[in-house]
């Protein structure tokens, strides 16, 4: 029995085997779209920031 999941980006079915080397994504394109969403902070992890934002209470002001 082969596990099938949906691509997080486009929801296409992806089998969890060597036929989809970009798994859980269906393609390199969907993987890059997801990476871009993390980079532009469209995806975030809830919680308090560990480090203050630049210029907010930082002793390393230049």
N, C-alpha and C positions, 0 to 999 in steps of 0.2 A: 504494500500500500504506500503510495507516494503522497506526501503532504502537499496541499495546494493552498496558497494564500493569495490575497489581493495586493497588488502593487499599491504602496501608500500614496503614490502621486496620482495615477490614472485609474486605479481600481481594476486593472486587467488581471486575470488569473495568472499566477506564477507557480510553477511546480518547483518544489524545494529539492532540486537535483542539479546536475552539471549542465543541463540544457539552458539554465538561466544563471550565468556566472555573476550577474549583478544583483542577485536576490538579496533582499526581498523585493527589489525593484525589477520591472520587466525589461528595462533597457538602461543604457548609459545616460541617455537623455533624461529619463525620469530621475535617476540618481542625482544628476547635476541640478535639476530643478529643485529637488529637496534640499541639496546643499545650499543653493542660493537663497532659499527661504530661511534657513538657519542663519546665514550670513547677514541677511537684511532684518533679522529679528522678527520675522513673521511667525516663526516657531520659537517658543521660549519654554523654559522649565520654571514652574512656579516656585516662589520662595524669595527670601531676602538675598540681595547681592552679597557676595563674600567681600568684594573690594568696593570701595566708594568710587563713584564716577569721577573722572578727571576733573579736578578743580573743586570737588565737594569734600571739604574736610581733610584734604591730603596735605601732608607736610612737605611733599616733594613739588611744590609750586615752582615753576621756572620762569 
